[in-house]
Amino acid sequence: RRVTVRLDDVPPGGALGMPEEGVAVTRDTGGAVDVLSLTCTHLGCRVNAGEDGFTCPCHGSTFDRHGRVTHGPALEPLHHLPHAQESGLLRISV
């Protein structure tokens, strides 16, 4: 399944959370984009996006804005999802 997002909808230095799709798109101030799964790598709960990263409501794991674990019990980072940029659009494989 594919999801399409306008790159203009992702603020530089910020993120666009799409909980209904289970993904978050981050964009650094230089314009580099990354797409993360919102599924916790501990036991599969849906993580919540916040200003500084992501938090799992089930067991308290936290992840930075790049998906790296900052506090367990999760041991693995959030999964990065395949995506491609084309004509101002971001096409995400979910």
C-alpha positions as a printed Julia matrix, in Angstrom:
94×3 Matrix{Float64}:
  0.0    0.0    0.0
  1.23   3.51  -0.81
  0.57   6.83   0.89
  1.31  10.16  -0.82
  2.18  13.35   1.09
  2.98  16.83  -0.21
  6.5   17.75   0.94
  5.23  21.25   1.72
  3.04  19.68   4.44
  6.15  18.59   6.37
  7.69  21.61   8.12
 11.51  21.98   7.93
 12.9   20.95  11.32
  9.59  19.31  12.19
  7.4   16.32  11.57
  4.06  15.3   10.16
  2.35  12.54  12.11
 -0.16  10.39  10.28
 -1.48   8.03  12.96
 -4.28   6.77  10.71
 -1.58   5.49   8.34
  0.8    4.4   11.13
  3.64   6.65   9.94
  5.43   9.88  10.76
  7.44  11.94   8.29
 10.33  13.99   9.67
 12.24  16.7    7.85
 15.44  18.32   9.05
 16.25  21.99   8.48
 18.37  21.04   5.46
 15.36  19.39   3.82
 16.32  15.72   4.33
 13.21  13.58   4.85
 12.75  10.33   6.74
  9.68   8.16   7.27
  9.18   6.16  10.45
  6.69   3.5   11.44
  4.63   4.4   14.51
  4.7    0.77  15.7
  6.82   0.22  18.82
  9.52  -2.39  18.3
  8.99  -3.75  21.82
  5.51  -5.3   21.6
  3.87  -3.56  18.66
  1.85  -0.82  20.37
  1.23   2.44  18.49
  3.66   5.15  19.63
  2.61   8.77  20.09
  4.49  11.58  18.36
  5.64  14.48  20.51
  7.81  17.53  20.1
 11.03  15.69  21.02
 10.29  12.27  19.55
  8.0    9.33  20.17
  6.64   7.62  23.3
  5.02   4.23  23.66
  1.99   4.41  25.96
  2.07   0.68  26.71
  5.44   0.24  28.43
  7.11   3.66  28.35
  9.74   3.21  25.63
 10.88   6.5   24.12
 12.5    7.24  20.78
 14.16  10.4   19.45
 12.9   12.15  16.32
 15.08   9.82  14.2
 13.49   6.72  15.75
 16.47   5.76  17.94
 15.68   4.26  21.35
 16.31   6.72  24.18
 14.65   4.65  26.92
 13.58   0.99  26.97
 12.24  -1.61  27.28
 12.41  -1.4   23.46
 15.85  -2.4   22.2
 15.43  -1.71  18.48
 14.78   1.66  16.79
 11.52   2.43  15.03
 11.46   1.03  11.52
 12.29   3.32   8.62
  9.86   2.95   5.74
 10.75   3.03   2.04
  9.83   6.26   0.29
 10.58   8.27  -2.83
 10.4   11.98  -3.61
  9.0   13.13  -6.92
  7.69  16.52  -8.09
  7.1   17.87  -4.58
  5.43  14.66  -3.43
  6.6   11.96  -1.05
  5.42   8.46  -1.9
  5.59   6.11   1.09
  5.37   2.32   1.04
  3.39   1.28   4.1
